[in-house]
Amino acid sequence: MKFHWRDGNRLQLLENGEEFFPSVFEAIAKAEKEVLLETFILFEDKVGAELQQALIRAAENGATVDITVDGYGSADLRGEFVAAMTRVGIRIHMFDPGKRFLGTRLNVFRRLHRKIVVVDAEVAYIGGINFSADHLGDFGPAAKQDYAMRVEGPVVHDIHRFALSALAPAQAPRRWWQRRPPQPANTHVGISRGEARALLVTRDNDEHRNDIEQQYLQAIRDARSRLLIANAYFFPGYRVLREIRNAARRGVRVRLILQGEPDMPIAKFGARMLYNYLMRDGVEIHEYCRRPLHGKVALADYEWSTVGSSNLDPLSLSLNLEANLIIRDHSFNRQLHEKLDELMQNHCRRIPMERIVRGFWWRAPLAFLIFHFLRHFPELVGLFPAHKPKLQLLDPAAEPTPPPPVASSPSPSTLQRDRP
């Protein structure tokens, strides 16, 4: 499914759960026709309970409700939690469910990592925020810093069409020489709601393996004055790294906001292996130290920006199913820049070059190996069989009882198992 640029959209940037959850829960509860929701993580904590009540209210109002959760990120949903929704007609789908082996989930790769909500085909939400209490500040030091957006206008038609297609039965497998017929462009897709231009871009393991990465590459190559990327899991492919460095070389002010207090220490370790390569050509690196960074946003110059679910790491760029919205709008670009600049000024530490030089004798050979791994990572991943994950409609009566989750909010140690 290939999408086109849509004019006339109204966009609202939402920061963290404090802004995201009230907006999305209110929209869902008022739904009259349909709610489509996809998320990597749904926990049975206070956020999950509030989402459940909003969905039940929508179903009782007569809306059809379809929820899709990931079989790895949302593996511990209990039968009682599911049954409360299915009793009112809500359909709950699990993407690629897998059985535990010795208590461990093994279905790690090619996850449904998108976070999308569409209400009545009129308003949509897209970004990086899961439905879990660790996106709220009162969760404590492990609360995540993240972003999403509320969308109205013609691009909602594309998000809605895409969310519906994800629920459709799988098509017959195609051979390598077969191509799907080109789709006609939809020119009339809804009423203009604002002034922003937007494009839905997705990543899958079929015909859109590199679409999100290509959007990043084009924006980085086109940048002439500023480039600002805030990404939780930063370990991109060689092409992205090279273009970031080249942008700094031609005089673009390039700033990266990465994790300083990571929820997964390996994310910080991997990113730091790349610091010397980037900083020696003028890239500024700021580590966010207030709490774990979970955002996946970027901006270039004074018009281009993106918000979505895709990290810049091998899982998101080569394996997971992702969705980003690409925006061309001066006002939204300025708003996102103000948010990220405030983050850098008040809650980040800039990494000095002197710190990177120390210990370079042992980092250099490791960085050399990492770069060559990154250069060939897509080809290496292609050697593994790309299984066709299934979508299973949950039947609470047939669900085995998993280990009981924490009643209120999952603990930080539990959340760290789920790389969102």
N, C-alpha and C positions, 0 to 999 in steps of 0.2 A: 504494500500500500504506500504510494508516493503522494506526498502532500505538497501544497503550493503556498506561497506567501499570501496572507490574508490582510487586507486593510480594514480599518474601522473598529479596532478592538479597544476595550477598556481594561486596564491591568491594575491590580493592586498587589504590591509587595507585602508579604506577611512574614514577620520575623518570629521564629520560635513558636512553641505551642500556645503561648499566651495570646497571640494574635490569630494563629491558624485554627485552633480547635473551636473557639466560639463561633467563628465565621462559618466553618464547614458544618458544624452540628446544627446551627440555625437553618442553613440552606437545606440540609437533608430533612430535618423535621418538617419543613414547609413544603416538601415535594408533593406534587399532585399527580404526576404521571410516572416518573421513572427515576431510579437512582442506580448508577453504575459506579462501583468502587473497586480499585485495585490497590493492594499494599503489600509490601514485603513482610512487615511485622504488624501483627495485631495481638496485643497482650490483654489478659483478663485483669487489668488494674483499673484505676479510677477513670482513665481515659477510655479504655475499652468498654467499660460499663456505660459511660455517657454516650459513646458511639452506638452501642447496642440499643439504648433507649431511643435515640434519634431515629435509627433505622426502623425500629418497631413502630414508632409514631408515623413514619412515612408509609409503611406498609398498611397500617390501620386506616390511613387516609385514602387508600386505594392505589398507591403507587406500586409498580413492580420494582423489586429490589434484587439486584445481583451483586454479590461480594465475591471477589477473588483474592485469596491469600496465598502466600508462598508456603510450600511444603517443608521448607527448612526454617525460614524465619518465624513461621506461625505454627510450629509443629505441636504445641502443647495446649491447643484449645480443647477444653473439656466438653463432654457430651451435653451437660446441662446448659452451658453457655450457648452452644450451637442450637440446642432444641428450643430455647426461648425465642429464637429468631425464626427458625423453620416452622414453628407452630402458627405463625401469622403469615406464612407464605414467602418468606425471604429465602432465596436460593444462595447457598454458600458453596463456592467452588474452591478446591485446593489444587494449586499448581504443582504437579510433579511430587505427590506425596511419597515418602520413603519410610521403610521400617527401620527401627533402630537396631544397631548391632552392639551388644553389650552396653546398652544405654546411650550409645553415641549415634548422632545423626551423620550419615555418610553421604547424603545427597547434597553435596556442597556446591557443585558447579552448575552453571547455566540456570541461575535462579531468576525468578520473576522479581525484579528489583524496582519496578515502576511504582510510583505513588500518584494515582489519578482518581479524581472523583468528578462525576458529571451528574448534574441534577436537572431533570426535565429538559435536557438537551439545550439549556439556556445559559447555565453557569457551570464553570469547570474549575477545578483546583489541580495544580500540578507542582511538583517540587521534590524535596528530599525528606519531608517529615513523615515518620511512621506514626501509627496510632498506639502510642505507648507513653507512659508517664515520665520517661526520662527526657522528654522534650519540654518539660516544664521546669522552671527555675527552682521550685520548692523540692525537686527531687534530690537536690544536694550537689556536691562537687562533681558528680558524674553526669549532671544534666547537660544536654547537648545544645550547641549553638547551630541553628539551621534556618533555612529559608524555603518558602513556598510562595505561590501566587494564586490569586483569584482572577478568573478570566471571564469576560463577557464579550460577545461579538462573533463575527463570522468564523474565527478559528475554533470556537467551541464545536462547530459542526464537524470539523476534522477530528477533534479529540473524542467526540461522541461516536463517530463512525468507527474510529480505531478501537475504542473500548467495546463496542458491540462485536466487532470482528474477532476480538480475542475470545469471545464466548461461543463463536460459531464452531461447528464440528470441523475437525481437521480435514483438509483437502487430501485427495489422493497424492501420494508422493510423486515428485517429478524426477525425471532423469536429468543428468547434468546438461544435456543438450536442449532440453525443453525450456521455453520461456513463457511466462504468463503474458497474455495479450495486454497491450498498453491500456491504461484506464483513461477515459475521457476526463478532462479537467472540469470540475464543478465551478461555474462562475458565480452562480447565485446561491449563496450558502448562509444567508442570514442578514439581519438588520444591523447596520453600523451602530456601535455603542460608544465609540471613542475615536482616538486618532492614532493609536499604535498599530504598527505593522508587525505581524507575528507569523511564525512558521513552526509547526509541530514536526519534530525530528525524533525518530525512534531507532533503536538498535535491536536486531534479532540475529539468529544464527542461520538465516536463509538468504534473503536478497538485500538486507540492510545491515550488513555486518560492520560497516565503517562510516555510516552516515553521520553520527554524532562527532566522531573524530574528525571527519572531513570539514564539518562546520567550524570546529575549533581551529583547524589548520588554516582555513581560508581567512578567518577573522584575525589570527595572529599575523599572517602574511600581509594583510591589508592595513594593519595598525600603523599609524604614523606619529602619534603623540603619546598615548598611554595604553597600557595593558595591565589589567588587574584581575588575578585569578585567585579565588578562595575555594580550596578543595580539600576535603578531609583525608582522602587516601591518594596521595600524589606519587605515582610511579608510572608515568606515561611511557608510551613507545618512543623509540628513537626519533621518529619524524617530528613529534610534538616538541621534544626537548630541543632538537636542532633549530626549529622555527622560533621557539622562545628565545634562545640564545641569539639567533640572527636578528630578531627584533631589537634586542638590547644593543647589538652592534651598530645598527643603523640609526640609533639615537632615540628609540622609543623608551619611555620610562616604564620598565617592567617590574611589577611588584607581585609577589606570591604570598598569600596567607595560608599557612599550613599548620598542622597540629603541633602544639607545644606540650599539651597535656593529653596525650592520646588515650582513647578507650582501648586501643590495641597497640602495645609498644612496638610491634614489628612495623607498623605503618610509619612511625617516626624514624625508626632505624633505616628503612628503605629509602625514605625521602632524603635523609641526610647524606646518603651515599651519592646523591646527585648535586649537592650544594656547590661543590667546588667547580664542577663543569659549568654551572649556570652563573655563579657569582663572579667568576674571573672575567666575564664579559659585561658585568654591570647589572645583572639581575638582582633586585632587592628581595630578600627573603625575610618575612615576618612570621614568627611563631605565636599562635594564639594560646595564651597561658591561663586564661580565666577558668576554662572548663573544656571538655572535649569539643573540637570542631567537627561538625557533621555536614556543613554546607557544601553545595556543588553549584557554585555561581561564578560568573565571569563577566567582564565588560572590556570593550576595546574602543578607544577614542571616545566620541561623545554621542554615539547613536547605538552601537551594537551591544547587546548583552544576552545572557542566557541564564535560565533557572531550570533545574531539573533534578533527576535522580542519578545521573551518571557521574561517578568518580573518574578521575584520570589515572586509572590503574588497570592492570591486566584483566581483572574480573569484569569490570564495567566495559572496558573497550573491546574485549575479545570473547566474553562468555555470557554475561548476564543480559537479560531483557531490560532495556532502559527507555526512558522518554524524557526529552528536554523540550522546552519552548525557547526558540530563538526570537529575539525582539529587536526591532529597529525603531527606536523612539528616544528622542532627546530627554524627555521628562523622566521616563523610567530609568534610563541610563544614569541621569543625575541623582535620582533617589537611591539607586543601588550603590553608587559611588559614595554618597554621603554616609550610608550605613557602614560600608566596609572601611572607609577612611576613619570613622569614629572608632571602629574596632581596632584598627592599627594604632591609633593615637593613644587609646586608653587601656587596651587589654593585650597588646602584643609586645614582644621584644624583637628588635631587629637583630639578625645574626651578623656579627662582624666578620670580615674576611680573616682576621687574625685567628679567630676560633677555628675556621675551616682549615687553615694552613697547618695548625697543630695536629700532629698525628697523620699527616698526609702520606708519610712513607708506607703506612700499612693500608691506608684507604685507596691509594692509587691502583694497586693490582686488583683489589676487590671491585673498584669502580669500573676498571677495564672489563672485567668479566660481566658485570651487570649490564654495561652498555651493549656488549655483544649479545647478551641474552635478550635485552629489549629489542635489539635490531631484528632478531629472528623469532620473537615470541609468537606473532600471528601464524607463521608457518608451522611452528611447533605445536600450537594448539590445534591446527588443522589436521594433524596426524591422528588425533583422538576422535573416535566416532561421535558424531553429533546426534545423540539420541533424540527422539521426538517426545518431549515431556507431555504427559497426559494431564487433562483437567478432570478432576474427580469431584462429583457432586456429593457433599458431605451428608451422610445419614447419621444423625446423632445416636440412633439405636444401635447402629453397627460399629460405632467408634470404640476402639479399645480405650480404657481409661489410662491416660498418660500420667507421669509423675505430677502430683498436684502443684500448681504454681502458687506463688505467694499471693495471699488474698488481696492485699492493697496495691503495692507497687513492687515490681521485680527488683531484686537487689542489684547493685552494680556488677557483682561477679556474674550474676545470671545474664545480664545484658551484654557483657563483654563476649559471651559465646556467640552472639548474634551480630555478625558484622553487617550493619545496616547500609 
